[in-house]
Amino acid sequence: MHWWISAALIVFGLMMVAALSIQAFSSQRLIEHKIWSDLLEVLSADYAGRVRRGDFASLPAQGVIRAWYVEDGRAAPAVPGYLAHLAAGRYSSEGIVGTLPTNDSVHVLVVDLPPGRLITVIDIAELEQQQNRDSVLSGLWALVLLALICGVIAWLHANLVRPVRDLAARMQAIDPGSVGERLPTTYKREEVRVIAHASNAHLERVERFIERERSLLDQASHEFRTPIAVIAGALDVLRQIPLPDASKPALARMTHAVEDLSETMVALLYLAREAAPAAGPVEVTVLHELLPRLVRDHEHLLRGKPMQLRLGELEPAAIAAPEAMVRIAVSNLLRNAIENTDAGRVELTLRGGVIAVADSGSGFDPVEAARRYRDSLRRPMPVRGQGLGLFLIGRIADRFGWTVSIEPVAGGGTRATLDVSAGVVALGGD
């Protein structure tokens, strides 16, 4: 807005300066106007009549309009030298007709009136001086106008633009994690104060909302962790009691369900909190050691399916991220591949900082999976009934700067990749 107003003022000023310049130039043309020729014709005809009547004394010899009758061979003593020997014709100091050898500002008409010539002169020096003064005054007004425009632009910058920029800078400098931090409301301009008050009111509402969400999150964390811990403890007790063989698969499924739920809770609670700047040691996860464990942990999902879950190439690599987050992201990729493959194999590889899960089945639609993944990223929470898998992978990837892609493999199957190269760190001792 500041630049638009400044540009409008500058254009307005240039138009005004151009108008004043045109007006000053046009006024200068008055001293060359045809009116002087017509006036000289009328006056010369009147004076010629007087001369014919012998009334030489009535010819004006002083003032703006002057006239002389000059007989051949005898010049009147009051006639200026540059006029005494002019032939009949019209002359002007402005050069529009015959040029006069003088600096006087005059229009002259010389007519033959035997036995001599009648010289009629109109002195326009005073008019020319007045027009020159008006031109100078127009130039001064143009400078004053330009100075006023520059002053208005400077005033806009000092009283509107700079305070708004200062307000924006202070707004950006507010730490989201701080409590009670507000914008100053001591600005001189009322408009900026109104914005500051409105922003502070908004910050107050956001702070109360965050406080309610944080309180709810803390309570939910406690309420969910307690029953999960109770169930996990009960499962440990059941595993120590002799049970029929038929109950062991159910007990194993319950144990894995509790573990999955615990991991999901850890991920949700971690992602719900604001990412804090690194102030201490960064947690590092060794991928080539974690991935084999994840494969073993998911082998129970293959029961009843003619398929294999195996490890491919594993390049040594470590990333700056909590192990729980990596575990959750990779586990969801593995589960998706296993659940959508009826027969064949699922292979996990690590190469160049990219974790890849490829399956040879045909039950997994990559187009539909990609669509669900994109939709999940657009929502603050996943749609009920679609699960948390893709949602958690997308949110974890966003938090750590990773990228996720799902694409079909030539010959059948799907390949899901998790590119964690942005967080790769050097291994100690390498």
C-alpha positions as CSV (number, residue, x, y, z in Angstrom):
1,M,0.0,0.0,0.0
2,H,2.9,2.4,0.8
3,W,4.4,1.9,-2.6
4,W,1.0,2.3,-4.3
5,I,0.4,5.6,-2.5
6,S,4.0,6.8,-3.1
7,A,3.7,5.9,-6.8
8,A,0.3,7.7,-7.1
9,L,1.8,10.8,-5.4
10,I,4.8,10.8,-7.7
11,V,2.7,10.5,-10.8
12,F,0.4,13.3,-9.5
13,G,3.4,15.5,-8.9
14,L,4.9,14.8,-12.3
15,M,1.6,15.7,-13.9
16,M,1.3,18.9,-12.0
17,V,4.9,19.9,-12.9
18,A,4.2,19.1,-16.5
19,A,1.0,21.2,-16.4
20,L,2.9,24.1,-14.8
21,S,5.7,23.9,-17.4
22,I,3.2,23.8,-20.3
23,Q,1.4,26.8,-18.7
24,A,4.6,28.8,-18.4
25,F,5.7,27.9,-21.9
26,S,2.2,28.8,-23.3
27,S,2.3,32.2,-21.5
28,Q,5.6,33.1,-23.3
29,R,3.8,32.8,-26.6
30,L,1.7,35.9,-25.7
31,I,4.6,38.2,-26.6
32,E,4.6,36.6,-30.1
33,H,0.8,36.6,-30.5
34,K,-0.9,37.9,-33.7
35,I,-2.7,40.5,-31.5
36,W,0.4,42.7,-31.7
37,S,0.3,42.7,-35.6
38,D,-3.4,43.6,-35.6
39,L,-2.9,46.3,-33.0
40,L,0.1,47.8,-34.9
41,E,-2.1,47.9,-38.1
42,V,-4.9,49.8,-36.3
43,L,-2.6,52.2,-34.6
44,S,-0.5,52.8,-37.7
45,A,-3.6,53.6,-39.8
46,D,-4.7,56.1,-37.1
47,Y,-1.3,57.8,-36.9
48,A,-1.1,57.9,-40.7
49,G,-4.3,59.9,-40.8
50,R,-2.8,62.4,-38.3
51,V,0.3,62.8,-40.3
52,R,-1.7,63.5,-43.5
53,R,-3.6,66.2,-41.6
54,G,-0.2,67.6,-40.5
55,D,-0.8,66.8,-36.8
56,F,2.7,65.5,-36.1
57,A,2.7,66.7,-32.5
58,S,0.0,64.2,-31.5
59,L,2.2,61.2,-32.3
60,P,3.1,59.6,-28.9
61,A,6.8,59.7,-28.3
62,Q,6.8,58.2,-24.8
63,G,5.2,55.2,-23.2
64,V,4.4,51.7,-24.3
65,I,3.2,52.8,-27.7
66,R,5.3,55.3,-29.7
67,A,5.3,56.6,-33.2
68,W,7.6,58.8,-35.4
69,Y,7.3,60.2,-38.9
70,V,10.7,60.2,-40.6
71,E,11.1,62.1,-43.9
72,D,13.5,60.8,-46.4
73,G,17.0,62.2,-45.7
74,R,16.0,63.8,-42.4
75,A,15.5,61.6,-39.3
76,A,13.6,62.7,-36.2
77,P,16.0,63.3,-33.3
78,A,14.0,61.1,-30.9
79,V,14.0,58.0,-33.2
80,P,16.2,55.2,-31.9
81,G,19.1,54.5,-34.3
82,Y,18.1,50.9,-35.0
83,L,14.7,52.2,-36.3
84,A,15.7,55.2,-38.3
85,H,16.8,53.4,-41.5
86,L,14.3,50.5,-41.5
87,A,12.6,49.8,-44.7
88,A,8.8,49.4,-44.8
89,G,7.7,46.2,-43.2
90,R,7.0,44.4,-39.9
91,Y,9.7,43.8,-37.3
92,S,9.9,42.1,-33.9
93,S,12.6,41.5,-31.3
94,E,11.2,37.9,-31.0
95,G,12.4,37.1,-34.5
96,I,9.0,36.0,-35.8
97,V,9.3,38.6,-38.6
98,G,12.1,40.9,-39.5
99,T,14.8,40.8,-36.8
100,L,15.9,43.9,-35.1
101,P,19.5,44.6,-34.1
102,T,18.6,45.5,-30.5
103,N,17.9,43.9,-27.1
104,D,14.7,45.9,-26.7
105,S,11.5,43.9,-26.5
106,V,9.4,45.6,-29.2
107,H,7.1,45.0,-32.1
108,V,7.6,47.5,-35.0
109,L,5.6,48.4,-38.1
110,V,7.1,50.7,-40.7
111,V,4.8,51.9,-43.5
112,D,5.7,54.2,-46.5
113,L,3.9,57.6,-46.2
114,P,5.4,59.9,-48.8
115,P,7.5,61.9,-48.6
116,G,8.6,59.7,-45.6
117,R,7.9,56.7,-43.5
118,L,5.7,56.2,-40.4
119,I,7.3,54.1,-37.6
120,T,5.0,52.6,-35.0
121,V,6.4,50.7,-32.0
122,I,4.8,48.7,-29.2
123,D,7.1,48.1,-26.2
124,I,6.4,44.7,-24.7
125,A,9.4,44.7,-22.3
126,E,7.2,45.0,-19.2
127,L,4.9,42.2,-20.3
128,E,7.9,40.0,-21.1
129,Q,9.4,40.7,-17.6
130,Q,6.0,39.8,-16.0
131,Q,5.8,36.6,-17.9
132,N,9.4,35.7,-17.0
133,R,8.5,36.3,-13.3
134,D,5.4,34.1,-13.7
135,S,7.6,31.3,-15.3
136,V,10.0,31.5,-12.4
137,L,7.1,31.4,-9.9
138,S,5.7,28.4,-11.7
139,G,9.1,26.7,-11.4
140,L,9.2,27.5,-7.7
141,W,5.7,26.1,-7.2
142,A,6.8,22.9,-9.0
143,L,9.7,22.6,-6.6
144,V,7.5,23.3,-3.6
145,L,5.0,20.6,-4.9
146,L,7.8,18.1,-5.3
147,A,9.1,18.8,-1.8
148,L,5.6,18.4,-0.4
149,I,5.2,15.0,-2.2
150,C,8.6,13.9,-0.9
151,G,7.5,15.0,2.6
152,V,4.3,13.1,2.4
153,I,6.1,10.0,1.3
154,A,8.6,10.3,4.1
155,W,5.7,10.9,6.6
156,L,3.9,7.8,5.4
157,H,7.1,5.8,5.8
158,A,7.8,7.2,9.3
159,N,4.3,7.1,10.6
160,L,2.7,4.1,8.9
161,V,5.1,1.8,7.1
162,R,7.9,1.7,9.7
163,P,5.6,1.1,12.7
164,V,3.8,-1.7,10.8
165,R,7.0,-3.4,9.8
166,D,8.2,-3.1,13.4
167,L,4.9,-4.6,14.6
168,A,5.4,-7.5,12.1
169,A,9.0,-8.1,13.2
170,R,7.9,-8.2,16.8
171,M,5.1,-10.6,15.9
172,Q,7.6,-12.9,14.2
173,A,9.9,-12.7,17.2
174,I,7.3,-14.0,19.7
175,D,8.3,-17.4,20.9
176,P,5.2,-19.8,20.5
177,G,6.4,-21.6,23.6
178,S,6.5,-18.5,25.8
179,V,3.6,-17.6,28.0
180,G,2.2,-14.1,28.3
181,E,4.4,-12.5,25.6
182,R,2.5,-9.7,23.9
183,L,3.0,-6.9,21.4
184,P,3.7,-3.3,22.6
185,T,0.7,-1.0,22.4
186,T,2.6,2.3,22.8
187,Y,2.7,3.3,19.1
188,K,1.9,6.9,18.3
189,R,-0.4,6.1,15.4
190,E,-3.9,4.9,16.5
191,E,-4.2,2.6,13.5
192,V,-1.1,0.7,14.5
193,R,-2.3,0.6,18.1
194,V,-5.6,-0.9,17.0
195,I,-3.7,-3.7,15.1
196,A,-1.5,-4.3,18.2
197,H,-4.5,-4.6,20.5
198,A,-6.3,-6.9,18.1
199,S,-3.2,-9.1,17.7
200,N,-2.8,-9.3,21.5
201,A,-6.4,-10.3,21.9
202,H,-5.8,-13.1,19.3
203,L,-2.6,-14.2,21.0
204,E,-4.6,-14.4,24.3
205,R,-7.2,-16.6,22.7
206,V,-4.6,-18.8,21.1
207,E,-2.7,-19.1,24.3
208,R,-5.8,-20.2,26.2
209,F,-6.6,-22.7,23.5
210,I,-3.1,-24.1,23.6
211,E,-3.2,-24.3,27.3
212,R,-6.5,-26.3,27.1
213,E,-5.0,-28.6,24.5
214,R,-1.9,-29.1,26.5
215,S,-3.9,-29.9,29.6
216,L,-6.0,-32.3,27.7
217,L,-2.9,-33.9,26.1
218,D,-1.3,-34.4,29.5
219,Q,-4.5,-35.9,30.9
220,A,-4.9,-38.1,27.9
221,S,-1.3,-39.2,28.1
222,H,-1.8,-40.3,31.7
223,E,-5.2,-41.9,31.1
224,F,-4.0,-43.9,28.1
225,R,-0.7,-44.9,29.5
226,T,-2.1,-46.3,32.7
227,P,-4.5,-48.9,31.0
228,I,-1.9,-49.8,28.5
229,A,0.6,-50.5,31.3
230,V,-2.0,-52.5,33.1
231,I,-2.8,-54.6,30.0
232,A,0.9,-55.2,29.3
233,G,1.5,-56.3,32.9
234,A,-1.5,-58.6,32.8
235,L,-0.1,-60.2,29.5
236,D,3.3,-60.7,31.3
237,V,1.5,-62.5,34.0
238,L,-0.5,-64.7,31.6
239,R,2.7,-65.6,29.8
240,Q,4.1,-67.0,33.0
241,I,1.0,-69.2,33.6
242,P,0.7,-72.5,31.8
243,L,-2.0,-72.1,29.2
244,P,-3.4,-74.3,26.5
245,D,-1.6,-74.1,23.2
246,A,-4.7,-72.9,21.5
247,S,-4.6,-69.7,23.6
248,K,-0.9,-68.8,22.7
249,P,-1.7,-67.2,19.3
250,A,-4.4,-65.0,20.8
251,L,-2.0,-64.1,23.6
252,A,0.7,-63.2,21.0
253,R,-1.8,-61.0,19.0
254,M,-2.8,-59.2,22.2
255,T,0.8,-58.6,23.1
256,H,1.6,-57.2,19.6
257,A,-1.6,-55.1,19.7
258,V,-0.5,-53.5,23.0
259,E,2.9,-52.8,21.6
260,D,1.5,-51.2,18.5
261,L,-0.9,-49.1,20.6
262,S,2.0,-48.0,22.9
263,E,4.1,-47.0,19.8
264,T,1.1,-45.1,18.3
265,M,0.6,-43.3,21.6
266,V,4.2,-42.3,21.8
267,A,4.1,-41.0,18.2
268,L,0.9,-39.0,18.7
269,L,2.2,-37.4,21.9
270,Y,5.5,-36.6,20.3
271,L,4.0,-35.1,17.2
272,A,1.4,-33.1,19.2
273,R,4.2,-31.0,20.8
274,E,5.9,-28.1,19.2
275,A,9.3,-29.0,17.7
276,A,11.9,-27.4,20.1
277,P,15.2,-26.1,18.9
278,A,18.1,-28.4,19.5
279,A,19.6,-27.3,22.8
280,G,21.2,-30.6,23.9
281,P,22.5,-33.9,22.5
282,V,20.6,-35.1,19.5
283,E,19.2,-38.7,19.7
284,V,20.8,-40.8,17.0
285,T,19.3,-44.0,15.6
286,V,21.5,-46.6,13.9
287,L,19.4,-47.8,11.0
288,H,21.3,-51.0,10.0
289,E,20.9,-52.3,13.5
290,L,17.3,-51.3,14.0
291,L,15.9,-52.6,10.7
292,P,16.7,-56.3,11.3
293,R,14.9,-56.1,14.6
294,L,11.8,-54.6,12.9
295,V,11.8,-57.4,10.4
296,R,11.9,-60.0,13.2
297,D,9.1,-58.2,15.1
298,H,6.8,-58.4,12.1
299,E,7.3,-62.0,11.1
300,H,4.3,-63.0,13.1
301,L,2.1,-61.2,10.6
302,L,3.1,-63.8,7.9
303,R,1.3,-66.7,9.6
304,G,-1.1,-68.3,7.2
305,K,0.3,-66.5,4.2
306,P,2.6,-68.0,1.5
307,M,5.1,-65.2,1.6
308,Q,8.5,-64.2,2.9
309,L,9.6,-61.1,4.9
310,R,13.3,-60.7,4.3
311,L,16.2,-58.2,4.5
312,G,17.9,-56.9,1.4
313,E,21.0,-54.7,1.2
314,L,21.6,-52.7,4.4
315,E,24.2,-49.9,4.1
316,P,25.6,-48.7,7.4
317,A,23.8,-45.5,8.3
318,A,22.6,-43.4,11.3
319,I,20.1,-40.6,11.4
320,A,19.4,-37.8,13.9
321,A,16.0,-38.9,15.1
322,P,14.4,-40.8,18.0
323,E,14.4,-44.5,17.5
324,A,10.7,-44.6,18.4
325,M,9.8,-42.3,15.5
326,V,11.9,-44.4,13.0
327,R,10.4,-47.6,14.3
328,I,6.8,-46.3,13.9
329,A,7.4,-45.0,10.4
330,V,9.1,-48.2,9.1
331,S,6.7,-50.5,11.0
332,N,3.7,-48.9,9.2
333,L,5.4,-49.3,5.8
334,L,6.0,-53.0,6.6
335,R,2.5,-53.6,7.9
336,N,1.0,-51.9,4.8
337,A,3.1,-54.1,2.5
338,I,2.2,-57.3,4.4
339,E,-1.5,-56.6,4.7
340,N,-1.8,-55.8,1.0
341,T,0.2,-58.8,-0.3
342,D,-1.4,-62.2,-0.4
343,A,1.6,-64.2,-1.7
344,G,5.2,-63.6,-2.6
345,R,7.7,-61.6,-0.7
346,V,8.3,-58.3,1.1
347,E,11.8,-57.0,1.1
348,L,13.3,-54.2,3.3
349,T,16.4,-52.5,2.1
350,L,18.6,-49.5,3.1
351,R,20.7,-47.7,0.4
352,G,21.9,-44.1,0.2
353,G,19.8,-43.0,3.2
354,V,16.6,-44.4,1.6
355,I,14.6,-47.1,3.4
356,A,12.6,-49.1,0.8
357,V,9.9,-51.7,1.4
358,A,9.1,-53.6,-1.8
359,D,6.5,-56.3,-2.2
360,S,5.8,-58.7,-5.1
361,G,2.0,-58.9,-4.5
362,S,-0.7,-57.3,-6.5
363,G,-3.3,-56.5,-3.8
364,F,-1.8,-53.1,-3.0
365,D,-3.1,-50.3,-5.2
366,P,-0.4,-47.7,-5.4
367,V,-2.6,-45.0,-6.9
368,E,-5.2,-45.4,-4.1
369,A,-2.5,-45.5,-1.5
370,A,-0.9,-42.3,-2.8
371,R,-4.3,-40.6,-2.9
372,R,-5.0,-41.6,0.7
373,Y,-1.5,-40.4,1.7
374,R,-2.0,-37.0,0.1
375,D,-5.5,-36.7,1.6
376,S,-4.1,-37.6,5.1
377,L,-1.5,-34.8,4.8
378,R,-4.2,-32.2,4.1
379,R,-6.1,-33.1,7.3
380,P,-5.2,-32.3,10.9
381,M,-6.3,-35.9,11.8
382,P,-7.0,-39.0,9.8
383,V,-10.5,-39.8,8.7
384,R,-12.2,-42.2,11.0
385,G,-12.0,-45.8,9.8
386,Q,-8.9,-45.3,7.5
387,G,-6.3,-45.9,10.2
388,L,-3.4,-43.9,11.5
389,G,-0.6,-45.5,9.3
390,L,-0.2,-43.1,6.5
391,F,-1.1,-40.2,8.8
392,L,1.7,-41.0,11.2
393,I,4.2,-41.6,8.4
394,G,3.4,-38.3,6.8
395,R,3.5,-36.3,10.0
396,I,6.8,-37.9,11.2
397,A,8.3,-37.3,7.7
398,D,7.2,-33.6,7.9
399,R,8.7,-33.2,11.4
400,F,12.2,-34.5,10.4
401,G,12.3,-33.3,6.8
402,W,12.0,-36.8,5.2
403,T,10.0,-37.7,2.1
404,V,7.7,-40.6,1.4
405,S,6.8,-42.0,-2.0
406,I,4.7,-45.0,-3.1
407,E,5.1,-46.3,-6.7
408,P,4.4,-49.5,-8.6
409,V,7.2,-51.9,-9.5
410,A,7.7,-53.3,-13.0
411,G,6.4,-56.8,-13.2
412,G,3.9,-56.4,-10.3
413,G,4.0,-55.2,-6.7
414,T,4.7,-51.9,-5.0
415,R,7.7,-50.1,-3.6
416,A,7.3,-47.6,-0.7
417,T,10.3,-45.5,0.1
418,L,11.2,-43.4,3.1
419,D,14.0,-41.0,2.2
420,V,15.8,-40.0,5.5
421,S,19.0,-38.8,3.9
422,A,18.3,-35.2,5.2
423,G,19.0,-36.5,8.8
424,V,21.9,-38.8,8.1
425,V,24.8,-38.3,10.5
426,A,28.4,-39.7,10.4
427,L,28.9,-42.9,12.3
428,G,31.3,-42.8,15.1
429,G,34.7,-44.4,14.4
430,D,34.3,-44.2,10.6
